[in-house]
Structures are given as C-alpha cells and as structure tokens.
Amino acid sequence: MNLAALYESDAAKLLFEDTDEKDISEIMVSLPTEDDLPCDDGEPMETARHQEQMILLIESLKAFWGDKKRYFTGGNMFLHFDLYSKRKFRGPDFFLVPDVENRERKSWVVWQELFRFPDVIIELLSDSTRTTDKTEKKDLYEQTFRTPEYYVYDPFSFELTGFRRIKNRYETVMPDKQNRIYSPATGLYLTVRNERLRWMTEERYILPSNAELYERETQVSQMERQRADEEMQKAEAEKQRAESEKQRADDAERLLAEYRKRFGEL
C-alpha cells in the first residue's frame, strides 16, 4: 500500500484529520485486508436472469477494454467501506473503478485502494430489493460513496433509470429517444437490446459477451474453412479441366498421326 499517496488523498485527510503520517501507517497496518474480510454472503442472485445480466455487463466491458485501460470491474462481491465497522459493506450487482491496478480481488476494500470508491454502480432491481435500491442504497452511493453514476435496471420489465451526481446530489437521467443513457465514466452508452442491458459505443456497436465473441469466431472460422474448401474445389476443377484439355489434345495428335500413317500428309 502506498502510504504516501494515501496520506495525500482527500478521503484520508477527512478521515485522519489531525493525525500524522506515522500514526496513519500504524492504523493502516492494523486494518483487515481482503484476505481477512468476507468476499460474499454465499447467497445466489435473485434469478438466473439477474446472474446472466451481471456477467454480461462485466464480461463484455472486459472483452472490449482488455488491457488497454487500468480499471477494476466486479459484481455481487462485497465492497468494504467503513474503517470503524467491519460489518458495514455493500455488494453492488455491478461496479467500475477506473485508473486502478488491473488485478484480481476477492473483495473491494476501500482503505486498500487509496479510498477509491466506484465511479459507476448498477443495481439490478427485483421485488425484494427495488425499494432499497431506489432509497437506502441510492442515498449511500450519493452521500458516502460519492459515486458519479448510479443506474438501476429491472431485468424483467426492462426499466432503466440513471442518476448523475451534480453538486453533491443525484439528478435523474432517463433514456433518450434512442433508449440509451450515456456513461461519461466509460465513454459508452447503456441501452436495452433483446431484453438485456448492454454497453454500446457511439457507433452503435454492441459490446459482445465472451459467448458471442466465441460464436463470431466460430462463424469466421467456418467461413474461412468454407472459402478454403471452395478454393480447393476450384483448383481441383481447374486441374481436371486442364487434364481434359490435355487429353483432347493428345487424342487429336494420335488421330492425326494415324491419318498420316494411312493416307499421308494432308
């Protein structure tokens, strides 16, 4: 942990006001890490569709960005944010933290991450979480996390609503006429296509999932094999045509030779 950077962070200055760097170092060393804290509650998501939607958002973004950017994205894993209470945590269905080390994490522990909170959070609504997602969690993400972008999406009704943090308060952002909401943190749009919430570029390219990428690669491979087979068949046809032409030429030469033998020159 970079304690010098931590000491200079705005969050640390608020939390450790009137505390010198040596004391902060001692405090941080004594704090639990992702290896000490629970990473999830072991409970499955509400439905298989919720699970598939979460994976789709994470996988497609990772496939699109790859190693070109520094970021961490996760979902349904604990986010520990309270130094003074190990029991205070949240588990957003999707969250993104840009400009951080690209590495696997068991959970997101803000004091291990220079007190970085997510820039984007998406909660997938259900009958049991709808009220909490739109009230309690919204207030937490607005006031404590200070997350610039918060979205709620219902995988069954396809309701999508965004919240943009402006002047310390969330302002509601609804989909435009093309049924999309722009995400400044990602430079992408969120849009509903074929009953799924998807990432989309300004060129209207829908970011594919791993399964879709595999399917496309399989189709390309099949097309390439088909082209190779067609080229082989074409080459074989050319070879047979050349052999037929040669055979006809040989037959003509043989007939001419027999004619000359019997009747002389023409």
GUTISE-349237 format. One record per residue: residue in one letter; y, z, x of N, C-alpha, C, O in turn. Coordinates in steps of 0.1 Angstrom, whole numbers, plus 5000, padded with zeros to 4 digits. Layout:
BEGIN
aYZXYZXYZXYZX/...
! end
This chain:
BEGIN
m498850005008500050005000501250005009501350085018/n502249915006503449905013504450015008505149984999/l504450125015505250235010506750215012507550255004/a507150135022508550105024509050015013510150045007/a508249915009508649834997508649914984509549894976/l507650004983507650094971508850174970509450194960/y509250234981510450324982511750254977512650304972/e511750124980512950044977512949984963513949934958/s511749994956511649934943512450014933512650134934/d512949944923513850004912513050114905513550224902/a511750084902510950184894510750304902510850414896/a510550294915510250414923511550494924511450624924/k512650434925513950504926514150594914514750704915/l513750534902513950614890512950734889513250844885/l511650704893510650804892510750914903510451024900/f511250874915511250964926512650994930512951004942/e513551004921514951034924515051174931514351274927/d515751174942515951294950514651334957514551454961/t513751244959512551264967512551174979512751054978/d512351234991512451155003511151075005510151094998/e511150975014510050885016508750955020507750915016/k508951055028507751135033507051195021505851195020/d507851255012507251325000506551214991505551234985/i507251104990506650994982505350954988504350924980/s505250935001504050895007502950995004501750955001/e503251125005502151225002501751224987500551234984/i502751194978502451184964501451064962500451074955/m501850954968501150824965499650834971498750784964/v499550904982498150914988497250994979496050974978/s497851094972497051184963496751114950495951174942/l497451004946497250944933495850874932495450814943/p495250864921494050794919494250644920495350594917/t493250564925493350424926492450354916491850424908/e492350224916491550154907490050194908489250174899/d489650244920488250284923488050424916486850454914/d489050494913488950634907489050634892488550724885/l489750534887490150524873489150434865488650344870/p489050464852488150374843488850244842490050224842/c488050134841488549994840488449944826489249854822/d487549994818487549964804486750064796486150154802/d486750054783486050154775484650114771483950194764/g484250004776482849954773482649904759481549864756/e483749904751483549854737483849704737484849654743/p483049634729483349484728484549464720485049544713/m485149344722486349304714485849284699484749284696/e486949284690486649284676485649184671484649214663/t485749064676484848954672484548864684485248874694/a483548774682483248674693484448584695484648534706/r485148554684486248464685487348524693488048454701/h487648654692488648724700488248714715489048694723/q486948734717486448734731486648594737487148574748/e486248494729486348354734487848314736488148244746/q488748364727490148334728490748394741491548324748/m490348514744490848584756490448504768491248474777/i489148474769488648394781489248264782489548224793/l489548194771490148064771491548074777491947984786/l492348174773493748184779493648214794494448154801/i492748294798492648334812492148224821492748184831/e490948164816490348064824491147934826491247884837/s491747894815492547764816493747784825494047684832/l494447894825495547914833495147924848495747864857/k494047994851493547994864493047864869493347824881/a492447784861492047654865493247564868493147474877/f494247574860495447494862496247534874496647444882/w496447664877497247704888496347714901496847684912/g495147754900494247774911494947864922495347974918/d494947814934495547894945497047854948497547894958/k497547774939498947724942500047824940501147814945/k499647924932500648034929500048174932498848184934/r500948264934500548404936500648474923501748484917/y499548524917499648594904498348664901497348654909/f498348744891497148804886497148794871498148824864/t496048754865495948754851494648814847493548794853/g494648894836493448964832493548984817494448954810/g492449044812492449074798491349184794490349184800/n491649264784490749364780490349464791489249514791/m491249484801490949574811492149674811493249644807/f491849794816492849904815494049874824493849824835/l495149904819496449904827496950044827497450094817/h496850104839497250244840498750244845499150184855/f499550324837501050314839501750444840502950444843/d501050554838501750684838501250774849500050804850/l502150804859501850884870501351024867500551084874/y501851074855501551214852500451234842500251344838/s499851124838498751134828497751024830498050904827/k496551064836495550964838494950904825494250804826/r495250974814494650924802495550824794495250774784/k496750804800497650704794497450564800497750544812/f496850484792496650344797496650254784496450304773/r496650124787496550024777495649914782495349904794/g495049844772494249734776494649604769493949564760/p495749544773496149414767495049314766494249304776/d495049234756494049124755494249024765493248954770/f495448994769495848904780497148954786498048994779/f497148954799498448984806498548904819497548874825/l499748884823500048804835501148874843502148914838/v500848884856501848944866501948844877501048824885/p503148774878503348674888503748744901504148854902/d503648654912504148704925503548824930504148914936/v502148834929501448944934500248884942499948764940/e499548964950498448924957497248864948496948934938/n496748754952495648694945494348764949493748734959/r493948864942492648934945492148984932492849004922/e490849014932490149074921490549224920490749284930/r490649264907491049404905490149464894489749394884/k489749584895488949654885489849684873489349674861/s491049724876492049754865493349744872493449724884/w494449734864495749724869496449864870496649924859/v496649904882497250044884498650024889498849974901/v499650044881501050004885501550074898502250004905/w501150194901501550254913500950204925501350224937/q499850124924499250054935499849914937499649854947/e500649874927501249734927502749744927503449654921/l503249834935504749854936505449864922506549814920/f504749934913505149954900505549824892506449814885/r504649724895504849594887504149604874502949644873/f504849574864504249564850504149414847504749324853/p503349374837503149234833504449174828505349234822/d504649044832505748964827505348894813506248864805/v504048884811503648824798502448904793501548934801/i502548944780501349014774501148934761502048904753/i499848914758499448854745498348954739497348984745/e498648994726497649074719497048984708497848914701/l495748994706495048914696494949014684494249114684/l495548974673495549064661494249064654493448974654/s493949184648492849204639493249304628494349354629/d492449314619492749414608492949554613493749624607/s492249584623492249724628493449744638493849864640/t493949644644495049654654496349594650497349614657/r496449524639497649454635498849544635499849504641/t498749654629499949744627500349794641501549804644/t499349844649499649904662500249794671501149824679/d499649674671500149564680501649534677502349494686/k502049544664503349504660504349614660505549594658/t503949744662504849854662504749934675505549924684/e503650014676503550104687503450034701504150064710/k502549934702502449854714503749774717504149774729/k504349724707505549644709506649734715507349694724/d506749854710507749944715507449984729508349994738/l506150004732505750044746506049934756506649954766/y505749814752505949694761507449664762507849624773/e508249694752509649674753510349784761511149744770/q510049904759510850014765510250064778510950104787/t508950074779508250134791507850024801508250034812/f507149924796506749824805507849724808507949664819/r508849714799509949614800509449474803509949404810/t508349444796507749314797508649204790508949214779/p509049104798509949004792509448924781510148884772/e508148894780507548814770506348884764505348924771/y506348894751505248954743504948864731505748824724/y503648834730503148744719502048814711501148884717/v502048794698500848834690500348714683501048634678/y498948704683498348584677497148634669496348714674/d496948584657495748604649494748494650495048384646/p493648514656492648404659492048354646491448244646/f492248414634491748364622492748304613492448204606/s493948364612494948304604495848204612496648124606/f495748214625496548134635497948164635498848074639/e498348284630499748324631500148354645499448424652/l501248294650501748314663503248354663504048294657/t503548474669504848524670505148564684504348634690/g506348534689506748574702507948674701508648684692/f508048754712509148844714509748824728508948834738/r511048804729511648784742512648904744513448934735/r512448964756513249084758514649044763514848994774/i515649064755517049034758517949154756517949214745/k518649194766519449304766518749434762519149514753/n517549444768516649564767515949574753515349674750/r516149474745515449474732514749344729515149244734/y513649354722512849234718513549164707513949214697/e513649024709514148944698513048844695512348794703/t512748824682511648744677511848604680512948544678/v510848534685510848394687509648334679508548374681/m509948234671508948174663508648034668509547974676/p507547984665507147844670508147744665508747754654/d508447634673509347534669508747434660507647464655/k509347324657508847224648507547164652506747114644/q507347174665506047114670505047224672503947214679/n505247344666504347454665504047504679502847524683/r505047534687504847574701505947674704507047674699/i505747764714506647864719506747844734505647854740/y507847834740507947814754507947954761508548044757/s507147954772507048074780507748054793507247984802/p508948114795509648094808508848144820508948084831/a508148254818507348304830506348214835506048214847/t505748134827504748044831505247894832504547814839/g506347864826506747724826505947644817505847514818/l505147704807504247634798504647674784505347764781/y503947604775504147634761502847704756501747674761/l502947784746501847834738501847764725502847754718/t500647704721500547634709499147644703498247674711/v499047624690497747634684497147494682497747414676/r496047474688495347344687493847364684493147444690/n493347304673491947314669491547454668490547504672/e492447534661492147674658492047764670491447874669/r492647724681492747814693494147814699494847704698/l494547924704495747934711495647874725494747924733/r496447774728496247704741497547704749498647714743/w497447694762498547664771498747514771497847434772/m500047474771500347324771501547304780502547384780/t501547194788502647154797503747084788503547054777/e504847064795505946984788505546844785506046784776/e504546794792504046654790502946654779502246554776/r502746774772501846784761500346784766499446744758/y500146814778498846824783498246964781498847064785/i497146974773496547094770495647144782494747074786/l495947264787495147314799493747334795493447414785/p492747264801491347274797490747404802491147464812/s489747444795488847564799487847514809487747394812/n487147604815486147564825485047484818484547384824/a484647514806483647434799484147294796483447194798/e485447284793486047144790486147074803485946954803/l486547134814486547074827485147024831485046904836/y484147104829482747064832482346944824481746844829/e482746944811482346834802483046704807482446604807/r484346714811485046604815484446544828484346424830/e484146634837483546594850482146534847481846434854/t481446584838480146524834480346384828479646294832/q481346364820481646234814482046134825481646024825/v482946184834483346094845482146054854482045944858/s481246154857480046124864479146024857478645924863/q479046044844478245944836478845804836478145704838/m480145804835480845674835480745604849480545484850/e480845684860480645634873479245584875479045474881/r478245654870476845604871476645484863475945384868/q477245474851477145354843477745234850477245124850/r478945254856479645144863478745104875478644984878/a478145204882477345164893476045094889475644994895/d475545134877474345064872474744914868474044824870/e475944904862476444774858476644684870476344564869/e477244744880477444664893476044624899475944514904/m475144714898473744684904473144574895472544474901/q473244584882472644474874473344344876472744234876/k474744344878475444224880475044164893474844044894/a474844254904474444204917473044144916472744034922/e472144204908470744154906470744024899470043934902/a471644014889471743884881472243774891471743664890/e473243804899473743704909472643664918472543544922/k471843764923470743734932469743634925469343544931/q469443674912468443584905469043444903468243354904/r470343434900470943304898470943224911470643104911/a471243294922471143224935469743174938469543064943/e468843264935467443224938466943104929466243014933/s467443104916467142994907467742864912467142764912/e469042874917469742764922468942704934468842584936/k468542794943467842754955466442694951466042594957/q465842754941464542694936464742554931463942464934/r465842534923466042404917466342304928465942184928/a467142354938467442264950466242224957466042114961/d465342324960464042294967463242204959462542114965/d463142224946462342134937462841984938462141894938/a464241974938464841844938464541774951464241654952/e464541854962464241794976462741754976462441644982/r461941834971460441794971460241674963459441584967/l460841654951460641534943461141414950460641304949/l462341434956462941314964462041274975461841154978/a461441374982460541344993459341264988458941174994/e458741314977457541244971457941104967457141004969/y459141084961459540954957459640854968459240744968/r460340904979460440824991459140784997458940675002/k458240884996456940855002456240744995455440665001/r456340744981455640644973456440514972455740404972/f457740524971458440394968459440354979460040254978/g459640444989460540414999461940464996462140534986/e462840425004464240475002464840414989464440304985/l465740484983466340434971467240324974467940264965/
! end
